[in-house]
Amino acid sequence: MKFNEATIKGTITAEKLTEALNQVQGRCKERTVTAEQILTAFDSITKELNIPKKSMNGIKVTFDLNAQRFPNAYKYQPMSTIVGAEFKNGKWTNVCIERWHTHTPNRKFIITHTEESKAALIKRFSEFC
């Protein structure tokens, strides 16, 4: 089964996101996202990490804003809009949007760190104590 997918290269704008979302989500009514929700998620990830942007270069993130559990009575796993991106040169780039199986709540945000970002996080938390 082939699922819809769209990739945005370069600078991310609300217009580009909306166009890609329209292509991927099509007539979907449930577990969809908006461009504003995606931009807000990027801002909250950057704010929550609270490390210098130069240390964030290369971080990759995948998130499902509609992550949830379903009863075992469901025969199939519902679809949701999944967003992936990479942080480069002070901004989120290479955004990939696709429809895929809904993640469980413990996988709402998946962040893949670089060695530099790990070191910055360790430094931040060691200064906290």
Phi and psi in radians as a Rosetta constraint file:
Dihedral C 1 N 2 CA 2 C 2 CIRCULARHARMONIC -1.705 0.35
Dihedral N 2 CA 2 C 2 N 3 CIRCULARHARMONIC 2.291 0.35
Dihedral C 2 N 3 CA 3 C 3 CIRCULARHARMONIC -1.855 0.35
Dihedral N 3 CA 3 C 3 N 4 CIRCULARHARMONIC 2.678 0.35
Dihedral C 3 N 4 CA 4 C 4 CIRCULARHARMONIC -1.200 0.35
Dihedral N 4 CA 4 C 4 N 5 CIRCULARHARMONIC 2.497 0.35
Dihedral C 4 N 5 CA 5 C 5 CIRCULARHARMONIC -2.608 0.35
Dihedral N 5 CA 5 C 5 N 6 CIRCULARHARMONIC 2.516 0.35
Dihedral C 5 N 6 CA 6 C 6 CIRCULARHARMONIC -2.459 0.35
Dihedral N 6 CA 6 C 6 N 7 CIRCULARHARMONIC 2.497 0.35
Dihedral C 6 N 7 CA 7 C 7 CIRCULARHARMONIC -2.144 0.35
Dihedral N 7 CA 7 C 7 N 8 CIRCULARHARMONIC 2.410 0.35
Dihedral C 7 N 8 CA 8 C 8 CIRCULARHARMONIC -2.056 0.35
Dihedral N 8 CA 8 C 8 N 9 CIRCULARHARMONIC 2.092 0.35
Dihedral C 8 N 9 CA 9 C 9 CIRCULARHARMONIC -1.727 0.35
Dihedral N 9 CA 9 C 9 N 10 CIRCULARHARMONIC 2.677 0.35
Dihedral C 9 N 10 CA 10 C 10 CIRCULARHARMONIC 1.404 0.35
Dihedral N 10 CA 10 C 10 N 11 CIRCULARHARMONIC -2.685 0.35
Dihedral C 10 N 11 CA 11 C 11 CIRCULARHARMONIC -1.162 0.35
Dihedral N 11 CA 11 C 11 N 12 CIRCULARHARMONIC 2.357 0.35
Dihedral C 11 N 12 CA 12 C 12 CIRCULARHARMONIC -1.650 0.35
Dihedral N 12 CA 12 C 12 N 13 CIRCULARHARMONIC 2.200 0.35
Dihedral C 12 N 13 CA 13 C 13 CIRCULARHARMONIC -2.192 0.35
Dihedral N 13 CA 13 C 13 N 14 CIRCULARHARMONIC 2.828 0.35
Dihedral C 13 N 14 CA 14 C 14 CIRCULARHARMONIC -1.070 0.35
Dihedral N 14 CA 14 C 14 N 15 CIRCULARHARMONIC -0.633 0.35
Dihedral C 14 N 15 CA 15 C 15 CIRCULARHARMONIC -1.146 0.35
Dihedral N 15 CA 15 C 15 N 16 CIRCULARHARMONIC -0.785 0.35
Dihedral C 15 N 16 CA 16 C 16 CIRCULARHARMONIC -1.101 0.35
Dihedral N 16 CA 16 C 16 N 17 CIRCULARHARMONIC -0.727 0.35
Dihedral C 16 N 17 CA 17 C 17 CIRCULARHARMONIC -1.106 0.35
Dihedral N 17 CA 17 C 17 N 18 CIRCULARHARMONIC -0.776 0.35
Dihedral C 17 N 18 CA 18 C 18 CIRCULARHARMONIC -1.069 0.35
Dihedral N 18 CA 18 C 18 N 19 CIRCULARHARMONIC -0.746 0.35
Dihedral C 18 N 19 CA 19 C 19 CIRCULARHARMONIC -1.084 0.35
Dihedral N 19 CA 19 C 19 N 20 CIRCULARHARMONIC -0.783 0.35
Dihedral C 19 N 20 CA 20 C 20 CIRCULARHARMONIC -1.155 0.35
Dihedral N 20 CA 20 C 20 N 21 CIRCULARHARMONIC -0.706 0.35
Dihedral C 20 N 21 CA 21 C 21 CIRCULARHARMONIC -1.114 0.35
Dihedral N 21 CA 21 C 21 N 22 CIRCULARHARMONIC -0.707 0.35
Dihedral C 21 N 22 CA 22 C 22 CIRCULARHARMONIC -1.084 0.35
Dihedral N 22 CA 22 C 22 N 23 CIRCULARHARMONIC -0.669 0.35
Dihedral C 22 N 23 CA 23 C 23 CIRCULARHARMONIC -1.175 0.35
Dihedral N 23 CA 23 C 23 N 24 CIRCULARHARMONIC -0.765 0.35
Dihedral C 23 N 24 CA 24 C 24 CIRCULARHARMONIC -1.374 0.35
Dihedral N 24 CA 24 C 24 N 25 CIRCULARHARMONIC -0.838 0.35
Dihedral C 24 N 25 CA 25 C 25 CIRCULARHARMONIC -1.378 0.35
Dihedral N 25 CA 25 C 25 N 26 CIRCULARHARMONIC -0.454 0.35
Dihedral C 25 N 26 CA 26 C 26 CIRCULARHARMONIC 0.853 0.35
Dihedral N 26 CA 26 C 26 N 27 CIRCULARHARMONIC -2.061 0.35
Dihedral C 26 N 27 CA 27 C 27 CIRCULARHARMONIC -1.686 0.35
Dihedral N 27 CA 27 C 27 N 28 CIRCULARHARMONIC 0.228 0.35
Dihedral C 27 N 28 CA 28 C 28 CIRCULARHARMONIC -1.063 0.35
Dihedral N 28 CA 28 C 28 N 29 CIRCULARHARMONIC 2.471 0.35
Dihedral C 28 N 29 CA 29 C 29 CIRCULARHARMONIC -1.999 0.35
Dihedral N 29 CA 29 C 29 N 30 CIRCULARHARMONIC -0.443 0.35
Dihedral C 29 N 30 CA 30 C 30 CIRCULARHARMONIC -1.968 0.35
Dihedral N 30 CA 30 C 30 N 31 CIRCULARHARMONIC 2.614 0.35
Dihedral C 30 N 31 CA 31 C 31 CIRCULARHARMONIC 0.893 0.35
Dihedral N 31 CA 31 C 31 N 32 CIRCULARHARMONIC 0.846 0.35
Dihedral C 31 N 32 CA 32 C 32 CIRCULARHARMONIC -1.852 0.35
Dihedral N 32 CA 32 C 32 N 33 CIRCULARHARMONIC 2.939 0.35
Dihedral C 32 N 33 CA 33 C 33 CIRCULARHARMONIC -2.303 0.35
Dihedral N 33 CA 33 C 33 N 34 CIRCULARHARMONIC 2.879 0.35
Dihedral C 33 N 34 CA 34 C 34 CIRCULARHARMONIC -1.990 0.35
Dihedral N 34 CA 34 C 34 N 35 CIRCULARHARMONIC 2.895 0.35
Dihedral C 34 N 35 CA 35 C 35 CIRCULARHARMONIC -1.064 0.35
Dihedral N 35 CA 35 C 35 N 36 CIRCULARHARMONIC -0.686 0.35
Dihedral C 35 N 36 CA 36 C 36 CIRCULARHARMONIC -1.106 0.35
Dihedral N 36 CA 36 C 36 N 37 CIRCULARHARMONIC -0.690 0.35
Dihedral C 36 N 37 CA 37 C 37 CIRCULARHARMONIC -1.137 0.35
Dihedral N 37 CA 37 C 37 N 38 CIRCULARHARMONIC -0.676 0.35
Dihedral C 37 N 38 CA 38 C 38 CIRCULARHARMONIC -1.156 0.35
Dihedral N 38 CA 38 C 38 N 39 CIRCULARHARMONIC -0.822 0.35
Dihedral C 38 N 39 CA 39 C 39 CIRCULARHARMONIC -1.087 0.35
Dihedral N 39 CA 39 C 39 N 40 CIRCULARHARMONIC -0.677 0.35
Dihedral C 39 N 40 CA 40 C 40 CIRCULARHARMONIC -1.128 0.35
Dihedral N 40 CA 40 C 40 N 41 CIRCULARHARMONIC -0.696 0.35
Dihedral C 40 N 41 CA 41 C 41 CIRCULARHARMONIC -1.100 0.35
Dihedral N 41 CA 41 C 41 N 42 CIRCULARHARMONIC -0.755 0.35
Dihedral C 41 N 42 CA 42 C 42 CIRCULARHARMONIC -1.035 0.35
Dihedral N 42 CA 42 C 42 N 43 CIRCULARHARMONIC -0.787 0.35
Dihedral C 42 N 43 CA 43 C 43 CIRCULARHARMONIC -1.092 0.35
Dihedral N 43 CA 43 C 43 N 44 CIRCULARHARMONIC -0.741 0.35
Dihedral C 43 N 44 CA 44 C 44 CIRCULARHARMONIC -1.211 0.35
Dihedral N 44 CA 44 C 44 N 45 CIRCULARHARMONIC -0.618 0.35
Dihedral C 44 N 45 CA 45 C 45 CIRCULARHARMONIC -1.106 0.35
Dihedral N 45 CA 45 C 45 N 46 CIRCULARHARMONIC -0.819 0.35
Dihedral C 45 N 46 CA 46 C 46 CIRCULARHARMONIC -1.059 0.35
Dihedral N 46 CA 46 C 46 N 47 CIRCULARHARMONIC -0.752 0.35
Dihedral C 46 N 47 CA 47 C 47 CIRCULARHARMONIC -1.201 0.35
Dihedral N 47 CA 47 C 47 N 48 CIRCULARHARMONIC -0.739 0.35
Dihedral C 47 N 48 CA 48 C 48 CIRCULARHARMONIC -1.171 0.35
Dihedral N 48 CA 48 C 48 N 49 CIRCULARHARMONIC -0.658 0.35
Dihedral C 48 N 49 CA 49 C 49 CIRCULARHARMONIC -1.144 0.35
Dihedral N 49 CA 49 C 49 N 50 CIRCULARHARMONIC -0.693 0.35
Dihedral C 49 N 50 CA 50 C 50 CIRCULARHARMONIC 0.910 0.35
Dihedral N 50 CA 50 C 50 N 51 CIRCULARHARMONIC 0.819 0.35
Dihedral C 50 N 51 CA 51 C 51 CIRCULARHARMONIC -2.178 0.35
Dihedral N 51 CA 51 C 51 N 52 CIRCULARHARMONIC 2.794 0.35
Dihedral C 51 N 52 CA 52 C 52 CIRCULARHARMONIC -0.999 0.35
Dihedral N 52 CA 52 C 52 N 53 CIRCULARHARMONIC 2.506 0.35
Dihedral C 52 N 53 CA 53 C 53 CIRCULARHARMONIC -1.073 0.35
Dihedral N 53 CA 53 C 53 N 54 CIRCULARHARMONIC -0.551 0.35
Dihedral C 53 N 54 CA 54 C 54 CIRCULARHARMONIC -1.131 0.35
Dihedral N 54 CA 54 C 54 N 55 CIRCULARHARMONIC -0.502 0.35
Dihedral C 54 N 55 CA 55 C 55 CIRCULARHARMONIC -1.381 0.35
Dihedral N 55 CA 55 C 55 N 56 CIRCULARHARMONIC -0.292 0.35
Dihedral C 55 N 56 CA 56 C 56 CIRCULARHARMONIC -1.478 0.35
Dihedral N 56 CA 56 C 56 N 57 CIRCULARHARMONIC -0.174 0.35
Dihedral C 56 N 57 CA 57 C 57 CIRCULARHARMONIC -0.940 0.35
Dihedral N 57 CA 57 C 57 N 58 CIRCULARHARMONIC 2.214 0.35
Dihedral C 57 N 58 CA 58 C 58 CIRCULARHARMONIC 1.656 0.35
Dihedral N 58 CA 58 C 58 N 59 CIRCULARHARMONIC -0.162 0.35
Dihedral C 58 N 59 CA 59 C 59 CIRCULARHARMONIC -1.119 0.35
Dihedral N 59 CA 59 C 59 N 60 CIRCULARHARMONIC 2.372 0.35
Dihedral C 59 N 60 CA 60 C 60 CIRCULARHARMONIC -2.047 0.35
Dihedral N 60 CA 60 C 60 N 61 CIRCULARHARMONIC 2.445 0.35
Dihedral C 60 N 61 CA 61 C 61 CIRCULARHARMONIC -2.329 0.35
Dihedral N 61 CA 61 C 61 N 62 CIRCULARHARMONIC 2.489 0.35
Dihedral C 61 N 62 CA 62 C 62 CIRCULARHARMONIC -2.264 0.35
Dihedral N 62 CA 62 C 62 N 63 CIRCULARHARMONIC 2.298 0.35
Dihedral C 62 N 63 CA 63 C 63 CIRCULARHARMONIC -2.497 0.35
Dihedral N 63 CA 63 C 63 N 64 CIRCULARHARMONIC 2.665 0.35
Dihedral C 63 N 64 CA 64 C 64 CIRCULARHARMONIC -2.229 0.35
Dihedral N 64 CA 64 C 64 N 65 CIRCULARHARMONIC 1.761 0.35
Dihedral C 64 N 65 CA 65 C 65 CIRCULARHARMONIC -1.165 0.35
Dihedral N 65 CA 65 C 65 N 66 CIRCULARHARMONIC -0.217 0.35
Dihedral C 65 N 66 CA 66 C 66 CIRCULARHARMONIC -1.901 0.35
Dihedral N 66 CA 66 C 66 N 67 CIRCULARHARMONIC 0.385 0.35
Dihedral C 66 N 67 CA 67 C 67 CIRCULARHARMONIC -1.018 0.35
Dihedral N 67 CA 67 C 67 N 68 CIRCULARHARMONIC 2.327 0.35
Dihedral C 67 N 68 CA 68 C 68 CIRCULARHARMONIC -2.850 0.35
Dihedral N 68 CA 68 C 68 N 69 CIRCULARHARMONIC 2.866 0.35
Dihedral C 68 N 69 CA 69 C 69 CIRCULARHARMONIC -1.653 0.35
Dihedral N 69 CA 69 C 69 N 70 CIRCULARHARMONIC 2.595 0.35
Dihedral C 69 N 70 CA 70 C 70 CIRCULARHARMONIC -2.159 0.35
Dihedral N 70 CA 70 C 70 N 71 CIRCULARHARMONIC 2.588 0.35
Dihedral C 70 N 71 CA 71 C 71 CIRCULARHARMONIC -1.060 0.35
Dihedral N 71 CA 71 C 71 N 72 CIRCULARHARMONIC 2.656 0.35
Dihedral C 71 N 72 CA 72 C 72 CIRCULARHARMONIC -1.130 0.35
Dihedral N 72 CA 72 C 72 N 73 CIRCULARHARMONIC -0.261 0.35
Dihedral C 72 N 73 CA 73 C 73 CIRCULARHARMONIC -1.196 0.35
Dihedral N 73 CA 73 C 73 N 74 CIRCULARHARMONIC -0.361 0.35
Dihedral C 73 N 74 CA 74 C 74 CIRCULARHARMONIC -1.187 0.35
Dihedral N 74 CA 74 C 74 N 75 CIRCULARHARMONIC 2.262 0.35
Dihedral C 74 N 75 CA 75 C 75 CIRCULARHARMONIC -1.343 0.35
Dihedral N 75 CA 75 C 75 N 76 CIRCULARHARMONIC -0.612 0.35
Dihedral C 75 N 76 CA 76 C 76 CIRCULARHARMONIC -2.124 0.35
Dihedral N 76 CA 76 C 76 N 77 CIRCULARHARMONIC 2.757 0.35
Dihedral C 76 N 77 CA 77 C 77 CIRCULARHARMONIC -1.549 0.35
Dihedral N 77 CA 77 C 77 N 78 CIRCULARHARMONIC 2.161 0.35
Dihedral C 77 N 78 CA 78 C 78 CIRCULARHARMONIC -1.112 0.35
Dihedral N 78 CA 78 C 78 N 79 CIRCULARHARMONIC 2.800 0.35
Dihedral C 78 N 79 CA 79 C 79 CIRCULARHARMONIC -1.631 0.35
Dihedral N 79 CA 79 C 79 N 80 CIRCULARHARMONIC 2.661 0.35
Dihedral C 79 N 80 CA 80 C 80 CIRCULARHARMONIC -2.519 0.35
Dihedral N 80 CA 80 C 80 N 81 CIRCULARHARMONIC 2.840 0.35
Dihedral C 80 N 81 CA 81 C 81 CIRCULARHARMONIC -1.522 0.35
Dihedral N 81 CA 81 C 81 N 82 CIRCULARHARMONIC 2.112 0.35
Dihedral C 81 N 82 CA 82 C 82 CIRCULARHARMONIC -1.895 0.35
Dihedral N 82 CA 82 C 82 N 83 CIRCULARHARMONIC 2.403 0.35
Dihedral C 82 N 83 CA 83 C 83 CIRCULARHARMONIC -2.123 0.35
Dihedral N 83 CA 83 C 83 N 84 CIRCULARHARMONIC 2.340 0.35
Dihedral C 83 N 84 CA 84 C 84 CIRCULARHARMONIC -2.204 0.35
Dihedral N 84 CA 84 C 84 N 85 CIRCULARHARMONIC 2.577 0.35
Dihedral C 84 N 85 CA 85 C 85 CIRCULARHARMONIC -2.748 0.35
Dihedral N 85 CA 85 C 85 N 86 CIRCULARHARMONIC 2.909 0.35
Dihedral C 85 N 86 CA 86 C 86 CIRCULARHARMONIC -2.259 0.35
Dihedral N 86 CA 86 C 86 N 87 CIRCULARHARMONIC 2.488 0.35
Dihedral C 86 N 87 CA 87 C 87 CIRCULARHARMONIC -1.666 0.35
Dihedral N 87 CA 87 C 87 N 88 CIRCULARHARMONIC 2.085 0.35
Dihedral C 87 N 88 CA 88 C 88 CIRCULARHARMONIC -2.429 0.35
Dihedral N 88 CA 88 C 88 N 89 CIRCULARHARMONIC 2.344 0.35
Dihedral C 88 N 89 CA 89 C 89 CIRCULARHARMONIC 0.876 0.35
Dihedral N 89 CA 89 C 89 N 90 CIRCULARHARMONIC 0.776 0.35
Dihedral C 89 N 90 CA 90 C 90 CIRCULARHARMONIC 1.445 0.35
Dihedral N 90 CA 90 C 90 N 91 CIRCULARHARMONIC 0.170 0.35
Dihedral C 90 N 91 CA 91 C 91 CIRCULARHARMONIC -2.671 0.35
Dihedral N 91 CA 91 C 91 N 92 CIRCULARHARMONIC 2.816 0.35
Dihedral C 91 N 92 CA 92 C 92 CIRCULARHARMONIC -1.411 0.35
Dihedral N 92 CA 92 C 92 N 93 CIRCULARHARMONIC 2.285 0.35
Dihedral C 92 N 93 CA 93 C 93 CIRCULARHARMONIC -2.387 0.35
Dihedral N 93 CA 93 C 93 N 94 CIRCULARHARMONIC 3.134 0.35
Dihedral C 93 N 94 CA 94 C 94 CIRCULARHARMONIC 0.846 0.35
Dihedral N 94 CA 94 C 94 N 95 CIRCULARHARMONIC 0.917 0.35
Dihedral C 94 N 95 CA 95 C 95 CIRCULARHARMONIC -1.351 0.35
Dihedral N 95 CA 95 C 95 N 96 CIRCULARHARMONIC 2.287 0.35
Dihedral C 95 N 96 CA 96 C 96 CIRCULARHARMONIC -2.080 0.35
Dihedral N 96 CA 96 C 96 N 97 CIRCULARHARMONIC 2.185 0.35
Dihedral C 96 N 97 CA 97 C 97 CIRCULARHARMONIC -2.061 0.35
Dihedral N 97 CA 97 C 97 N 98 CIRCULARHARMONIC 2.311 0.35
Dihedral C 97 N 98 CA 98 C 98 CIRCULARHARMONIC -2.613 0.35
Dihedral N 98 CA 98 C 98 N 99 CIRCULARHARMONIC 2.800 0.35
Dihedral C 98 N 99 CA 99 C 99 CIRCULARHARMONIC -1.682 0.35
Dihedral N 99 CA 99 C 99 N 100 CIRCULARHARMONIC 2.209 0.35
Dihedral C 99 N 100 CA 100 C 100 CIRCULARHARMONIC -2.632 0.35
Dihedral N 100 CA 100 C 100 N 101 CIRCULARHARMONIC 3.085 0.35
Dihedral C 100 N 101 CA 101 C 101 CIRCULARHARMONIC -1.064 0.35
Dihedral N 101 CA 101 C 101 N 102 CIRCULARHARMONIC 2.397 0.35
Dihedral C 101 N 102 CA 102 C 102 CIRCULARHARMONIC -1.064 0.35
Dihedral N 102 CA 102 C 102 N 103 CIRCULARHARMONIC 2.325 0.35
Dihedral C 102 N 103 CA 103 C 103 CIRCULARHARMONIC -1.326 0.35
Dihedral N 103 CA 103 C 103 N 104 CIRCULARHARMONIC 2.789 0.35
Dihedral C 103 N 104 CA 104 C 104 CIRCULARHARMONIC -1.429 0.35
Dihedral N 104 CA 104 C 104 N 105 CIRCULARHARMONIC 2.812 0.35
Dihedral C 104 N 105 CA 105 C 105 CIRCULARHARMONIC -0.971 0.35
Dihedral N 105 CA 105 C 105 N 106 CIRCULARHARMONIC -0.568 0.35
Dihedral C 105 N 106 CA 106 C 106 CIRCULARHARMONIC -1.296 0.35
Dihedral N 106 CA 106 C 106 N 107 CIRCULARHARMONIC -0.076 0.35
Dihedral C 106 N 107 CA 107 C 107 CIRCULARHARMONIC -2.091 0.35
Dihedral N 107 CA 107 C 107 N 108 CIRCULARHARMONIC 0.505 0.35
Dihedral C 107 N 108 CA 108 C 108 CIRCULARHARMONIC -1.087 0.35
Dihedral N 108 CA 108 C 108 N 109 CIRCULARHARMONIC -0.803 0.35
Dihedral C 108 N 109 CA 109 C 109 CIRCULARHARMONIC -2.144 0.35
Dihedral N 109 CA 109 C 109 N 110 CIRCULARHARMONIC 2.209 0.35
Dihedral C 109 N 110 CA 110 C 110 CIRCULARHARMONIC -2.086 0.35
Dihedral N 110 CA 110 C 110 N 111 CIRCULARHARMONIC 2.042 0.35
Dihedral C 110 N 111 CA 111 C 111 CIRCULARHARMONIC -2.022 0.35
Dihedral N 111 CA 111 C 111 N 112 CIRCULARHARMONIC 2.220 0.35
Dihedral C 111 N 112 CA 112 C 112 CIRCULARHARMONIC -1.826 0.35
Dihedral N 112 CA 112 C 112 N 113 CIRCULARHARMONIC 1.993 0.35
Dihedral C 112 N 113 CA 113 C 113 CIRCULARHARMONIC -1.603 0.35
Dihedral N 113 CA 113 C 113 N 114 CIRCULARHARMONIC 2.703 0.35
Dihedral C 113 N 114 CA 114 C 114 CIRCULARHARMONIC -1.611 0.35
Dihedral N 114 CA 114 C 114 N 115 CIRCULARHARMONIC 2.953 0.35
Dihedral C 114 N 115 CA 115 C 115 CIRCULARHARMONIC -1.071 0.35
Dihedral N 115 CA 115 C 115 N 116 CIRCULARHARMONIC -0.657 0.35
Dihedral C 115 N 116 CA 116 C 116 CIRCULARHARMONIC -1.154 0.35
Dihedral N 116 CA 116 C 116 N 117 CIRCULARHARMONIC -0.721 0.35
Dihedral C 116 N 117 CA 117 C 117 CIRCULARHARMONIC -1.223 0.35
Dihedral N 117 CA 117 C 117 N 118 CIRCULARHARMONIC -0.627 0.35
Dihedral C 117 N 118 CA 118 C 118 CIRCULARHARMONIC -1.077 0.35
Dihedral N 118 CA 118 C 118 N 119 CIRCULARHARMONIC -0.781 0.35
Dihedral C 118 N 119 CA 119 C 119 CIRCULARHARMONIC -1.091 0.35
Dihedral N 119 CA 119 C 119 N 120 CIRCULARHARMONIC -0.705 0.35
Dihedral C 119 N 120 CA 120 C 120 CIRCULARHARMONIC -1.146 0.35
Dihedral N 120 CA 120 C 120 N 121 CIRCULARHARMONIC -0.686 0.35
Dihedral C 120 N 121 CA 121 C 121 CIRCULARHARMONIC -1.161 0.35
Dihedral N 121 CA 121 C 121 N 122 CIRCULARHARMONIC -0.737 0.35
Dihedral C 121 N 122 CA 122 C 122 CIRCULARHARMONIC -1.092 0.35
Dihedral N 122 CA 122 C 122 N 123 CIRCULARHARMONIC -0.737 0.35
Dihedral C 122 N 123 CA 123 C 123 CIRCULARHARMONIC -1.087 0.35
Dihedral N 123 CA 123 C 123 N 124 CIRCULARHARMONIC -0.757 0.35
Dihedral C 123 N 124 CA 124 C 124 CIRCULARHARMONIC -1.072 0.35
Dihedral N 124 CA 124 C 124 N 125 CIRCULARHARMONIC -0.775 0.35
Dihedral C 124 N 125 CA 125 C 125 CIRCULARHARMONIC -1.319 0.35
Dihedral N 125 CA 125 C 125 N 126 CIRCULARHARMONIC -0.532 0.35
Dihedral C 125 N 126 CA 126 C 126 CIRCULARHARMONIC -1.236 0.35
Dihedral N 126 CA 126 C 126 N 127 CIRCULARHARMONIC -0.521 0.35
Dihedral C 126 N 127 CA 127 C 127 CIRCULARHARMONIC -1.319 0.35
Dihedral N 127 CA 127 C 127 N 128 CIRCULARHARMONIC -0.331 0.35
Dihedral C 127 N 128 CA 128 C 128 CIRCULARHARMONIC -1.237 0.35
Dihedral N 128 CA 128 C 128 N 129 CIRCULARHARMONIC -0.632 0.35
